[in-house]
Amino acid sequence: MRLERRAAWALGAATVVAAACGALWQRHRLEQPAAVPPAKKLFVVGVLSGVHAVDLATGKGREGIVTGILPHNMALSPDGKRIWVSNVGSQSVSAIDVATERRVQDILVGEVPDNAAHRKLPPGRLAKATSCYECHNQFAIGSLPNALAFDPSGRYLMVNELRRRSVTWLDVDAGKTVRAVTFPDLPPQAAPANMVVHPRSGEIWVLHRFEPEDKTYDPHAKGGLPAAKKEDFQHDAPLGVKRSWVTVHDAAMAQRLATIEMSHTVPFDGVFSRDGRSLYVGYRSTNQIAVFDTERRAVARWIETGSAPTGLSLSPDGRRLYVTCLHSKPPVVQVIDAERGVVEASLGVHPSPSLVVTDPATGLIYVTATGYNAVLEIDPVNKKLLRELPSGHQPLSLLLTR
């Protein structure tokens, strides 16, 4: 009888140990970089020239793929077959087939302006433009759809409409707008600037910036929506203003879980840590990165950066944060120890580094140098610029495909 009890105890203890080891292994497995092949193509938005596809084996790019007026941001579909592009001046998003590098679909976002100025810019006019606003001022009208992100299900594409103060959900299969999530309880100056989806819980974190209230915005006004104004593209709050907001929602954006008011302005880019416990958000106007504790839904600490941190990306192991400092003089990409918040290196780059992505297979980073009209391929470990890749006119966002 004693032997049976001892055997049962030993078996129970072994089961507990095995379960604990299994849990530890599962956690270890989840926190390891995924085994993926190196990227084959780089897609980059030239705001004034279209979307350019670059073959990473040869370093050669093709002529810009026309999507609409002033393409800005991109999102890769969950199956990796399509790239979605926001057309700020055309009140639309467009899909590009990754394999054929052709535009295959367009979806109108929200209510479309009924205005003669709502048309494509001639290529010659684009080539002579010297700034986004130069084109916006003359041609772009509407609610200014910009940032993109897929919801956790992968079916719906979320688009922020800066002027409408909403996050609009598009059914990409049906090719239509489903609904618009608004924020009536926030101050009228709160405009959603970006959306970041938690890698495990599916929570949607919306970054709102302070945007002066547009008294002329009326989607039902005769003649359509008003033309864009210079203030729409400053990306900085008015002098003396120190306010922005972060809202946290469930995976369907049906329920608000938290509202965080910040005394820092202009959140630009955000990236979750691999384990999802932290969210890093770059605040362009204050030269800082906020590190949010996602369980407490509060800021845990701050990281000081160079001037105007606009792009964030993590190393494959999640230990280092790569930050583009748009206005730093000289221009740099900073390498930051994510845990300690210490700048380990400042890599000198060409003017106006805007956004950055990391290839998890190789550890190389790719940076858009907006003021230089190129994408920079950089080895951040050996601190070496490897190549300058074609990017079109005024490169902004970029992504990698396999």
C-alpha distance (Angstrom), angle and dihedral (degrees) to the residues before:
residue distance angle dihedral
M1 . . .
R2 3.79 . .
L3 3.78 89.8 .
E4 3.80 90.0 52.1
R5 3.81 91.0 50.4
R6 3.78 91.5 48.1
A7 3.78 90.5 48.7
A8 3.80 91.2 49.2
W9 3.82 90.9 48.0
A10 3.81 91.2 48.8
L11 3.78 91.1 48.2
G12 3.82 91.5 49.2
A13 3.79 92.3 47.9
A14 3.79 90.7 48.6
T15 3.79 90.0 50.4
V16 3.82 91.7 51.5
V17 3.80 91.7 47.8
A18 3.78 91.5 47.2
A19 3.79 91.3 49.5
A20 3.79 91.3 48.8
C21 3.79 91.6 48.3
G22 3.78 89.5 47.3
A23 3.80 91.3 52.1
L24 3.80 91.4 48.1
W25 3.80 91.3 48.4
Q26 3.81 91.4 48.5
R27 3.81 90.2 51.3
H28 3.81 90.5 46.0
R29 3.80 90.8 49.3
L30 3.79 92.6 50.0
E31 3.79 92.1 50.0
Q32 3.80 94.9 50.5
P33 3.82 119.6 94.6
A34 3.78 111.3 -96.5
A35 3.79 115.5 -107.8
V36 3.78 103.4 -113.5
P37 3.80 132.8 157.4
P38 3.81 119.2 -109.3
A39 3.79 116.2 -85.2
K40 3.79 116.1 -92.0
K41 3.79 100.8 -166.6
L42 3.75 138.4 30.5
F43 3.79 119.3 -153.3
V44 3.79 117.3 -162.3
V45 3.80 131.5 -179.4
G46 3.77 115.1 -129.8
V47 3.79 98.6 -163.6
L48 3.80 91.7 -150.1
S49 3.80 99.6 31.7
G50 3.82 110.0 37.8
V51 3.81 134.1 -109.5
H52 3.80 115.1 -36.1
A53 3.82 124.8 -156.5
V54 3.81 116.4 -151.3
D55 3.81 123.9 -164.4
L56 3.81 103.5 -137.4
A57 3.80 93.2 -157.1
T58 3.79 93.1 60.0
G59 3.80 100.9 20.4
K60 3.79 89.9 -131.0
G61 3.79 124.5 134.2
R62 3.76 135.0 -159.7
E63 3.77 131.1 -129.1
G64 3.79 114.4 -76.0
I65 3.80 117.6 -79.4
V66 3.80 107.5 -128.2
T67 3.80 113.0 -130.3
G68 3.80 107.2 153.6
I69 3.78 143.0 -59.6
L70 3.80 113.3 -35.7
P71 3.81 104.9 -10.7
H72 3.81 109.3 -153.3
N73 3.80 119.5 165.0
M74 3.79 137.8 23.6
A75 3.81 140.0 -155.2
L76 3.79 127.7 -168.6
S77 3.80 116.7 -133.4
P78 3.83 114.2 -116.1
D79 3.82 91.5 -108.6
G80 3.81 91.0 51.9
K81 3.81 93.3 -125.4
R82 3.79 101.6 107.8
I83 3.77 137.3 40.1
W84 3.77 118.2 -150.7
V85 3.80 119.0 -150.3
S86 3.80 128.6 -165.0
N87 3.81 114.5 -135.9
V88 3.78 103.9 -155.9
G89 3.80 95.1 -169.6
S90 3.81 97.9 40.2
Q91 3.81 101.1 53.5
S92 3.81 88.2 -125.1
V93 3.79 149.6 92.8
S94 3.80 124.3 -134.2
A95 3.80 132.9 -155.4
I96 3.80 123.1 -138.0
D97 3.80 121.0 -162.2
V98 3.81 106.4 -127.3
A99 3.82 95.1 -149.5
T100 3.81 98.6 47.3
E101 3.82 97.0 28.0
R102 3.80 90.4 -135.4
R103 3.79 131.9 130.8
V104 3.79 106.4 -110.6
Q105 3.81 107.1 168.7
D106 3.79 143.5 22.5
I107 3.80 128.2 -163.3
L108 3.78 122.6 -169.0
V109 3.79 113.0 -133.1
G110 3.78 120.1 -137.4
E111 3.79 117.9 -39.6
V112 3.79 114.8 -10.6
P113 3.80 119.3 -132.6
D114 3.79 116.3 -114.2
N115 3.77 95.9 -143.6
A116 3.78 134.6 126.8
A117 3.80 90.1 -132.5
H118 3.80 90.3 63.8
R119 3.79 96.2 98.5
K120 3.78 142.2 104.6
L121 3.76 120.5 -76.9
P122 3.81 115.9 -119.1
P123 3.84 112.4 -109.7
G124 3.80 91.7 -118.9
R125 3.79 91.2 56.6
L126 3.78 91.7 49.0
A127 3.78 92.5 51.5
K128 3.81 91.3 55.6
A129 3.79 96.4 46.9
T130 3.80 115.4 112.1
S131 3.79 100.3 -169.6
C132 3.79 142.6 18.0
Y133 3.77 91.0 -114.3
E134 3.80 92.6 53.8
C135 3.79 87.2 65.8
H136 3.80 95.4 35.0
N137 3.78 91.3 52.8
Q138 3.77 93.4 56.3
F139 3.76 105.4 30.7
A140 3.79 117.6 7.9
I141 3.78 116.8 95.5
G142 3.76 135.0 157.7
S143 3.79 137.6 57.3
L144 3.83 94.8 -40.7
P145 3.84 106.2 -121.8
N146 3.79 107.5 -154.7
A147 3.83 128.2 145.4
L148 3.82 119.6 56.3
A149 3.81 135.2 -160.5
F150 3.80 135.5 157.7
D151 3.79 118.2 -121.8
P152 3.84 117.3 -119.4
S153 3.82 92.1 -93.3
G154 3.80 91.6 57.4
R155 3.79 92.0 -134.7
Y156 3.77 100.1 93.5
L157 3.78 127.0 60.1
M158 3.80 113.9 -150.0
V159 3.80 117.8 -147.6
N160 3.78 126.5 -176.5
E161 3.80 115.5 -136.4
L162 3.78 104.3 -155.6
R163 3.79 97.7 -163.3
R164 3.76 95.4 38.9
R165 3.83 90.4 51.3
S166 3.80 90.5 -134.3
V167 3.79 145.8 113.3
T168 3.79 106.6 -131.0
W169 3.81 121.5 -155.4
L170 3.81 118.2 -143.6
D171 3.80 124.5 -164.6
V172 3.81 99.6 -140.1
D173 3.81 93.0 -167.9
A174 3.80 93.2 53.7
G175 3.80 92.5 35.4
K176 3.79 96.6 -132.3
T177 3.78 146.5 100.9
V178 3.81 112.8 -90.4
R179 3.79 103.5 -177.3
A180 3.77 145.0 -32.5
V181 3.80 122.1 -126.0
T182 3.79 111.3 -147.2
F183 3.79 131.7 -172.9
P184 3.82 106.3 -138.0
D185 3.80 93.5 161.9
L186 3.81 93.2 59.5
P187 3.81 121.4 82.1
P188 3.82 113.0 -84.2
Q189 3.81 88.9 -111.7
A190 3.83 92.1 63.8
A191 3.81 108.1 105.3
P192 3.84 122.0 176.6
A193 3.80 108.8 -117.9
N194 3.81 103.1 173.1
M195 3.81 143.8 -1.1
V196 3.81 125.8 -142.8
V197 3.83 122.8 -170.6
H198 3.80 119.9 -146.3
P199 3.84 108.7 -119.3
R200 3.81 94.7 -135.3
S201 3.79 113.5 19.7
G202 3.81 94.8 36.7
E203 3.81 91.2 -131.9
I204 3.79 112.3 158.0
W205 3.79 116.0 -135.1
V206 3.80 113.7 -161.7
L207 3.80 118.6 -160.0
H208 3.81 112.2 -150.5
R209 3.77 124.3 -166.3
F210 3.80 130.1 -160.7
E211 3.80 108.0 -97.4
P212 3.84 121.1 174.4
E213 3.78 109.1 -109.2
D214 3.80 112.7 -97.9
K215 3.80 106.8 -136.2
T216 3.82 91.1 -175.9
Y217 3.80 96.3 58.8
D218 3.79 110.3 113.6
P219 3.81 117.3 145.7
H220 3.81 90.4 -164.2
A221 3.80 96.2 51.7
K222 3.77 116.1 124.1
G223 3.79 111.2 -97.2
G224 3.79 94.7 26.8
L225 3.76 133.6 -93.4
P226 3.80 122.8 -18.7
A227 3.78 123.7 -95.6
A228 3.78 116.5 -96.3
K229 3.78 120.1 -93.9
K230 3.76 130.5 -142.1
E231 3.80 90.2 -110.9
D232 3.80 89.7 62.9
F233 3.80 90.7 70.7
Q234 3.78 104.9 37.5
H235 3.84 92.6 99.0
D236 3.81 88.7 -157.1
A237 3.78 129.6 94.4
P238 3.81 120.3 -115.4
L239 3.78 115.2 -85.6
G240 3.79 112.0 -76.2
V241 3.82 95.6 17.4
K242 3.81 115.3 123.5
R243 3.79 106.2 172.4
S244 3.78 138.6 109.8
W245 3.80 136.3 143.4
V246 3.78 142.6 -136.4
T247 3.79 120.5 -157.4
V248 3.80 123.8 -166.9
H249 3.82 120.6 -152.8
D250 3.78 139.6 177.2
A251 3.81 119.7 -99.6
A252 3.81 92.9 -85.5
M253 3.81 95.2 41.7
A254 3.80 85.8 -123.5
Q255 3.80 94.0 122.9
R256 3.81 131.8 38.9
L257 3.79 110.1 -135.5
A258 3.79 100.0 -179.6
T259 3.79 144.0 -4.0
I260 3.79 117.8 -152.8
E261 3.79 119.9 -169.8
M262 3.79 113.9 -154.8
S263 3.78 131.5 -158.0
H264 3.81 89.1 -148.3
T265 3.78 126.0 83.4
V266 3.78 138.6 -135.0
P267 3.81 109.3 19.9
F268 3.78 104.6 -160.3
D269 3.79 115.2 171.5
G270 3.79 133.6 10.5
V271 3.81 136.4 -168.3
F272 3.81 131.8 -178.9
S273 3.78 122.7 -133.4
R274 3.80 115.0 -111.1
D275 3.79 92.8 -101.1
G276 3.81 92.0 45.2
R277 3.79 93.2 -125.0
S278 3.79 94.0 115.5
L279 3.78 135.2 41.2
Y280 3.79 118.2 -159.5
V281 3.82 115.1 -153.4
G282 3.80 123.9 -177.4
Y283 3.81 115.8 -140.6
R284 3.77 105.4 -155.5
S285 3.81 99.2 -165.5
T286 3.82 96.9 49.0
N287 3.84 101.4 39.1
Q288 3.80 93.2 -124.3
I289 3.78 141.4 113.9
A290 3.79 117.9 -138.4
V291 3.81 114.7 -144.9
F292 3.80 108.0 -152.8
D293 3.80 122.4 -158.0
T294 3.80 98.3 -136.4
E295 3.81 94.6 -158.4
R296 3.80 94.2 53.2
R297 3.83 91.3 32.5
A298 3.78 90.3 -136.9
V299 3.79 138.7 109.0
A300 3.81 109.7 -87.4
R301 3.81 98.4 -176.8
W302 3.80 146.1 -24.8
I303 3.80 132.1 -116.9
E304 3.79 120.3 -152.9
T305 3.82 115.1 -135.0
G306 3.77 142.2 174.0
S307 3.78 121.7 -80.8
A308 3.82 117.2 -48.7
P309 3.83 107.0 -7.4
T310 3.79 103.0 -150.5
G311 3.81 107.2 155.5
L312 3.82 128.3 47.9
S313 3.79 131.1 -175.4
L314 3.80 134.0 161.3
S315 3.81 128.7 -131.7
P316 3.83 114.8 -110.9
D317 3.81 91.4 -97.7
G318 3.81 92.0 46.1
R319 3.80 93.3 -124.1
R320 3.79 98.6 111.0
L321 3.76 131.4 49.6
Y322 3.80 119.5 -149.6
V323 3.81 113.1 -151.4
T324 3.81 128.7 -172.9
C325 3.80 111.4 -145.4
L326 3.79 103.6 -155.7
H327 3.81 99.6 -167.9
S328 3.80 101.7 30.6
K329 3.79 115.6 130.7
P330 2.94 108.8 -118.2
P331 3.84 93.1 26.5
V332 3.80 114.0 -113.3
V333 3.77 146.5 174.3
Q334 3.79 108.9 -141.4
V335 3.80 125.4 -143.9
I336 3.82 108.8 -149.0
D337 3.79 129.9 -172.2
A338 3.81 97.8 -123.5
E339 3.80 95.5 -153.6
R340 3.81 98.5 45.6
G341 3.83 96.9 31.0
V342 3.80 90.9 -132.5
V343 3.81 123.7 143.0
E344 3.82 105.5 -123.3
A345 3.80 97.6 -179.9
S346 3.79 142.9 -3.8
L347 3.79 111.0 -145.5
G348 3.79 114.1 -152.9
V349 3.81 112.1 -129.2
H350 3.79 140.7 166.2
P351 3.84 119.9 -73.1
S352 3.80 123.8 -61.4
P353 3.83 104.6 10.0
S354 3.80 102.0 -161.8
L355 3.80 115.4 171.9
V356 3.80 136.1 3.5
V357 3.82 138.6 -157.6
T358 3.81 130.8 -172.0
D359 3.79 126.6 -140.6
P360 3.84 101.9 -136.6
A361 3.81 91.0 -156.9
T362 3.81 98.6 54.8
G363 3.80 103.1 18.5
L364 3.81 90.1 -129.1
I365 3.79 118.3 139.4
Y366 3.80 129.1 -143.6
V367 3.79 120.7 -151.3
T368 3.80 130.4 -171.7
A369 3.81 111.3 -133.4
T370 3.79 99.1 -159.8
G371 3.79 94.7 -176.4
Y372 3.79 92.4 50.0
N373 3.83 101.3 41.0
A374 3.79 95.8 -126.5
V375 3.79 143.4 100.5
L376 3.80 113.4 -125.3
E377 3.81 120.2 -143.1
I378 3.81 106.9 -153.8
D379 3.80 135.7 -176.9
P380 3.83 99.0 -145.7
V381 3.81 94.6 -172.6
N382 3.80 94.6 57.3
K383 3.84 91.2 30.2
K384 3.78 92.8 -126.6
L385 3.80 134.3 142.4
L386 3.80 105.6 -134.8
R387 3.81 105.0 179.4
E388 3.78 145.6 -9.4
L389 3.79 108.9 -132.9
P390 3.83 128.3 -161.9
S391 3.78 114.9 -95.8
G392 3.78 111.9 164.9
H393 3.80 125.1 -125.5
Q394 3.82 116.3 -24.9
P395 3.83 100.0 -8.7
L396 3.78 115.4 -149.1
S397 3.82 123.0 156.8
L398 3.78 125.9 26.1
L399 3.80 140.9 178.9
L400 3.80 139.9 -176.2
T401 3.81 128.7 -124.6
R402 3.81 132.1 -168.1
